[in-house]
Amino acid sequence: MRKIEMVRCAVSSPNDPGHSDDAKSLRFVPSEIFRLWQYLMVNVKGFTLFDTVTGVWMDEEMYSRERQAMPNAAPDHVVEVSFTYVRETDVGRPVIRYFPQDHLENIMSVFLKHFSKEHIHGHTRKIPGFFVGT
């Protein structure tokens, strides 16, 4: 059972200042790294962030136990994707990201292009869960 403080926000490309639906996408970022991630996205990459909502991500087991105490708003179905990335001289580092379940397969093909397949140690875990805004 897992529960992680999380931020959900929409991100728009610097090439689309009007925030069209085609250019924006939802991101789910753990609260503990959100400010750093926000700084990099806005100040380094030039993206715009909006519709920021704080909440929690819970795996399915935790959500089923705490569902009665949750707000009535429908949760977002979000999958935690993780693996260990090991390069030649590295001990290995965990890679953990959160993606909307509805777009998981499309996102995974783009996301995994950032990593050399031969350096992904073991299998890629996918843990279904829910983001609940507070």
C-alpha positions in Angstrom: 0.0 0.0 0.0 1.4 3.3 -1.0 0.3 6.9 -0.8 2.4 9.8 -2.2 1.8 13.6 -2.0 1.5 14.7 -5.6 0.8 17.7 -7.8 -1.2 17.5 -11.0 -0.8 20.3 -13.5 -1.3 21.0 -17.2 1.8 21.9 -19.3 1.8 23.9 -22.5 4.6 24.0 -25.0 6.5 27.3 -25.5 5.4 26.9 -29.2 1.7 27.2 -28.1 1.1 30.3 -25.9 -2.7 29.9 -26.4 -2.8 26.6 -24.5 -4.6 24.7 -27.2 -5.7 21.2 -26.2 -3.4 19.6 -28.7 -0.2 21.2 -27.1 -1.0 20.8 -23.4 -0.8 17.6 -21.4 -1.3 16.6 -17.8 1.7 15.9 -15.6 1.7 14.2 -12.2 4.8 15.1 -10.1 5.6 14.0 -6.5 5.4 17.1 -4.2 8.9 16.6 -2.9 10.4 17.4 -6.3 7.7 19.6 -7.7 9.4 23.0 -7.2 12.7 21.8 -8.8 10.7 20.2 -11.7 8.6 23.4 -12.1 11.8 25.6 -12.2 13.3 23.4 -15.0 10.1 23.2 -17.0 9.4 27.0 -16.8 12.9 28.6 -16.7 15.0 26.2 -18.6 12.6 24.6 -21.1 10.1 27.6 -21.5 6.9 25.6 -20.8 3.9 27.2 -19.2 2.2 25.4 -16.2 -1.4 26.0 -15.2 -4.4 24.3 -13.5 -2.1 23.2 -10.6 -3.9 20.9 -8.1 -2.3 19.3 -5.0 -3.4 15.9 -3.8 -2.2 12.3 -3.3 -1.5 9.4 -5.5 -2.5 6.0 -4.0 -2.1 2.5 -5.3 -5.4 0.6 -5.9 -5.2 -1.2 -2.5 -4.7 2.0 -0.5 -7.5 3.7 -2.5 -10.0 1.0 -1.8 -9.3 1.3 1.9 -9.5 5.1 2.0 -12.2 5.7 -0.7 -15.0 6.5 1.8 -13.0 9.4 3.2 -12.1 10.9 -0.2 -13.8 13.9 -1.8 -16.7 13.1 -4.1 -14.8 14.3 -7.2 -13.8 11.5 -9.6 -10.1 10.5 -9.2 -7.7 10.4 -12.1 -6.5 6.9 -13.1 -2.7 7.2 -12.9 -0.1 4.5 -13.3 3.3 4.5 -11.5 6.0 3.4 -13.9 9.4 2.4 -12.5 12.6 0.7 -13.4 16.3 0.7 -12.4 18.6 2.4 -14.9 22.2 1.2 -14.8 25.0 2.5 -17.0 28.5 1.1 -17.2 30.0 2.8 -14.1 26.7 3.5 -12.2 25.4 1.7 -9.2 22.0 2.3 -10.8 19.3 4.8 -10.2 15.6 4.3 -9.8 13.4 6.0 -12.4 9.8 6.6 -11.3 7.2 8.5 -13.2 3.4 8.8 -13.1 1.3 8.8 -16.3 -2.5 9.0 -17.0 -3.7 5.5 -17.6 -5.8 6.5 -20.6 -2.6 7.5 -22.5 -0.1 5.2 -21.0 0.9 3.2 -24.1 1.4 6.3 -26.3 3.4 8.1 -23.5 5.5 5.0 -22.8 6.8 4.8 -26.3 7.9 8.4 -26.2 9.2 8.2 -22.6 11.4 5.1 -23.1 13.1 6.8 -26.0 15.0 8.9 -23.4 16.7 5.7 -22.0 18.9 3.1 -23.7 17.1 -0.2 -23.5 20.3 -2.1 -22.7 20.7 0.0 -19.5 17.2 -0.8 -18.1 17.9 -3.4 -15.4 15.2 -6.0 -14.9 11.6 -5.3 -15.9 9.5 -2.2 -16.0 6.9 -2.2 -13.2 3.5 -0.6 -13.8 1.4 0.0 -10.6 -2.1 1.2 -11.3 -3.4 3.8 -8.9 -5.4 7.0 -8.5 -4.7 10.7 -8.1 -7.2 12.4 -5.8 -7.0 16.2 -5.6 -7.5 17.9 -2.2 
